[in-house]
Amino acid sequence: MIDDAVDRWVETQAKHLKSWERDLRYRVGVLRDYTAKQPLAALPEVADVIKKAGLKAGAKPATINRMIALLRRAGNLAERWGWTDAPLGRRVAMLPEHNQQHLYLTPVDVENLASHTEPLIADMIWFAALTGLRRGEMLRLRKDQLLDDVIALDAVTKSGRPRGIPLPPKALRIARKRLPWDVPAHTLRDRFDAARQAAGMPHVRWHDLRHTYASWLAQAGQSMSAIRDLMGHSSIAVTNRYAHLAPNHLRAAVASLPSGERVGKNATRKTAKK
């Protein structure tokens, strides 16, 4: 049975991962709606059912792929354990993902969004743009995490590492006034959706506020390593997606090169003296 492979993976590996409580537990629960009483050999077909159901429901390919990746993992492990000779995991084809380009807002854009909703949600919009916190990180904030002008995040983050976020004056005023937010995730989602529609910005996602924070730092000339640490990225490679927004350091690097014209003139003079 597929569930037997999933169970063994959960007990021996998944439960020991940092992402188990945050994400994997939920995905495994959803997966079992499709795998119940299904034989191991049917694993690729079950993956196809999940893909069709997800697309019909309007889920993004990336979201569906995270689900069927669990099936692929179970199939690969079953083969490794000797439960089957068939390459079941390798028969699970992932959906092509067409990732959207990151959207970077201006301060005027953020104010436009904030002006089309109630004061609490408006403050949350500005706080997200001025801290780069993920929505889940924001919603979990407590008053005691505000230490002077720094938000101290514990290890319950996507990267699994604690970090401190210094707050600019506007974000600090919002934190002192509003924390804890006491806003359910579904309420924030609904109010933000209404705000972006009213502002004529239906294409803007909440996560774009996080990208906007990084873009403002990059445009201000901050280093990629500083942006990495503030964003809580796992590596500098993730942060480098914002490097194109900070061309000044590239101009400075090019300006340090020797002038080809001067070298040419010197070479001409030396040749003429001979």
C-alpha positions in Angstrom: 0.0 0.0 0.0 1.1 3.6 -0.7 0.2 4.5 2.9 2.7 1.9 4.2 5.5 3.7 2.4 4.3 7.1 3.5 4.0 5.8 7.1 7.6 4.5 7.2 8.9 7.7 5.6 7.1 9.8 8.2 8.3 7.7 11.2 11.9 7.4 10.1 12.5 10.7 8.4 9.8 13.3 8.0 8.9 13.7 11.7 12.5 14.6 12.4 12.6 17.5 9.9 12.2 21.1 11.0 9.4 21.5 8.4 7.3 18.7 9.9 5.2 20.8 12.2 5.2 23.8 10.0 4.3 22.3 6.7 4.8 18.6 6.1 2.3 17.3 8.6 -0.5 19.2 6.8 0.6 18.0 3.4 0.8 14.4 4.5 -2.7 14.7 5.9 -4.1 16.0 2.6 -2.1 13.3 0.7 -3.9 10.5 2.6 -7.2 11.6 1.1 -5.9 10.3 -2.2 -3.7 7.4 -1.1 -6.1 5.5 1.2 -6.3 1.8 0.3 -4.3 2.4 -2.9 -1.7 -0.2 -3.8 1.9 0.8 -4.1 1.9 0.1 -7.9 -0.8 2.7 -8.4 1.4 5.5 -7.1 2.0 7.2 -10.5 -1.8 7.1 -11.2 -2.6 8.6 -7.8 -0.1 11.5 -8.7 -2.1 12.1 -11.9 -5.3 12.3 -9.9 -3.8 14.8 -7.5 -2.6 16.9 -10.4 -6.0 17.0 -12.2 -7.8 17.8 -8.9 -5.4 20.6 -8.1 -5.6 22.2 -11.5 -9.4 22.0 -11.4 -9.4 23.7 -8.0 -7.2 26.5 -9.4 -4.1 25.6 -7.4 -0.7 26.8 -8.7 1.6 24.2 -10.3 4.2 24.8 -7.6 1.6 24.0 -4.9 0.6 20.8 -6.6 4.2 19.8 -7.2 5.0 20.1 -3.4 2.2 17.6 -2.8 3.2 15.0 -5.5 6.8 15.4 -4.5 5.8 13.4 -1.4 4.6 10.6 -3.6 7.7 10.7 -5.6 9.7 10.4 -2.4 7.6 7.5 -1.1 8.1 5.7 -4.4 11.8 6.2 -4.5 12.2 5.0 -0.9 10.0 1.9 -1.6 12.3 1.0 -4.4 15.4 1.5 -2.2 13.8 -0.6 0.6 13.2 -3.5 -1.9 9.5 -3.2 -1.7 9.2 -3.0 -5.5 11.4 -3.4 -8.5 9.5 -0.7 -10.4 10.9 2.9 -10.5 7.6 4.3 -9.2 9.0 7.6 -7.9 10.7 8.3 -11.3 7.4 7.7 -13.0 5.8 10.7 -11.2 6.1 13.7 -13.5 6.1 17.1 -12.0 4.1 19.9 -13.6 5.9 22.7 -15.4 6.2 25.8 -13.3 5.9 29.3 -14.8 7.1 31.4 -11.9 5.9 34.9 -11.8 8.4 37.7 -12.0 8.8 39.5 -8.7 6.9 42.7 -8.3 8.6 45.6 -6.5 6.4 48.4 -5.2 7.2 52.0 -4.6 6.3 53.8 -1.4 3.5 55.5 -3.3 2.2 52.0 -4.3 2.3 50.8 -0.7 0.5 53.9 0.5 -2.2 53.4 -2.2 -2.8 49.9 -0.9 -2.9 51.0 2.7 -5.2 53.9 2.0 -7.9 51.5 0.7 -8.4 49.5 3.9 -9.0 50.0 7.6 -6.2 51.4 9.8 -5.2 48.1 11.4 -4.7 46.3 8.0 -3.1 49.5 6.6 -0.5 49.3 9.4 0.1 45.6 8.7 0.7 46.4 5.0 3.3 49.1 5.9 4.9 46.9 8.6 5.3 44.0 6.0 6.9 46.4 3.5 9.3 47.9 6.1 10.4 44.6 7.7 10.3 41.9 4.9 8.6 39.5 7.3 6.7 36.6 5.9 3.0 36.7 6.6 3.2 33.7 9.0 6.2 35.3 10.9 4.2 38.6 11.2 1.0 36.9 12.5 3.0 35.0 15.2 4.6 38.1 16.6 4.3 38.8 20.3 4.8 42.0 22.2 7.8 40.5 24.1 9.6 40.0 20.8 10.1 43.7 20.5 13.4 44.5 22.1 14.1 48.2 22.0 14.0 48.8 18.2 14.5 45.2 17.1 12.1 42.4 16.4 13.6 39.1 17.7 12.4 36.1 15.7 12.8 32.6 17.2 13.7 29.5 15.2 10.1 28.9 14.1 10.9 30.5 10.7 11.1 29.1 7.2 14.9 28.9 7.5 14.7 27.4 10.9 17.2 30.0 12.3 16.5 32.9 14.7 17.2 36.4 13.5 16.8 40.0 14.6 15.2 42.7 12.4 16.0 46.3 13.3 12.9 48.5 12.8 12.8 51.8 11.0 10.8 54.5 12.8 7.5 54.0 11.2 7.6 50.2 11.7 8.7 50.7 15.3 5.7 53.0 16.0 3.3 50.4 14.4 4.9 47.6 16.5 4.5 49.5 19.8 0.9 50.3 19.0 -0.3 47.1 17.4 1.5 44.0 18.6 0.1 41.4 18.9 -2.0 41.8 15.8 -4.8 39.5 16.9 -5.9 39.1 13.3 -6.8 35.7 11.9 -5.0 34.8 8.7 -8.2 34.4 6.7 -9.3 37.9 7.8 -6.0 39.5 6.7 -6.3 37.6 3.4 -9.8 38.9 2.7 -9.1 42.5 3.8 -5.9 42.6 1.7 -7.7 41.2 -1.3 -10.4 43.9 -0.9 -7.7 46.6 -0.6 -5.8 45.6 -3.7 -9.1 45.5 -5.7 -10.2 48.9 -4.5 -6.7 50.4 -5.2 -6.8 49.1 -8.8 -3.8 46.7 -8.0 -5.4 43.2 -8.2 -2.1 41.7 -9.4 -0.3 42.5 -6.1 0.2 39.6 -3.7 1.0 39.9 0.0 4.4 38.3 -0.6 5.2 41.2 -2.9 5.6 43.3 0.2 8.5 41.1 1.2 10.1 41.5 -2.2 9.5 45.2 -2.0 11.5 45.4 1.3 14.5 43.7 -0.3 14.2 45.9 -3.4 14.3 49.1 -1.3 17.4 47.8 0.6 19.2 46.9 -2.7 18.3 50.2 -4.3 19.7 52.0 -1.2 23.1 50.3 -1.8 23.0 47.7 1.0 25.1 44.6 0.5 23.6 41.3 -0.6 24.9 39.6 2.6 23.1 42.2 4.8 19.9 41.7 2.8 20.3 37.9 3.1 20.5 38.1 6.9 17.6 40.5 7.2 15.4 38.4 4.9 16.4 35.1 6.6 17.5 33.5 3.3 19.2 30.1 3.4 22.0 31.3 1.1 23.3 34.3 -0.8 22.2 32.6 -4.0 18.6 33.3 -3.0 19.3 36.9 -2.3 21.1 37.5 -5.5 17.8 37.8 -7.3 17.8 41.4 -6.1 21.4 42.2 -7.2 20.2 43.8 -10.5 18.5 46.5 -8.5 21.8 47.7 -7.1 23.9 48.7 -10.1 25.9 51.4 -8.3 28.4 48.9 -6.8 28.8 47.4 -10.3 29.6 50.9 -11.7 32.1 51.4 -9.0 33.8 48.1 -9.8 34.0 49.0 -13.5 35.3 52.5 -12.7 38.3 50.9 -11.0 39.5 49.3 -14.2 42.5 50.9 -16.0 41.7 53.2 -18.9 42.3 51.5 -22.2 42.8 54.8 -23.9 45.7 55.9 -21.6 47.4 52.5 -22.0 47.2 52.9 -25.8 48.7 56.4 -25.8 51.6 55.3 -23.6 52.2 52.3 -25.8 52.3 54.6 -28.8 54.9 57.0 -27.3 57.1 54.1 -26.3 57.0 52.7 -29.8 57.8 56.1 -31.3 61.0 56.5 -29.2 62.5 53.3 -30.5 
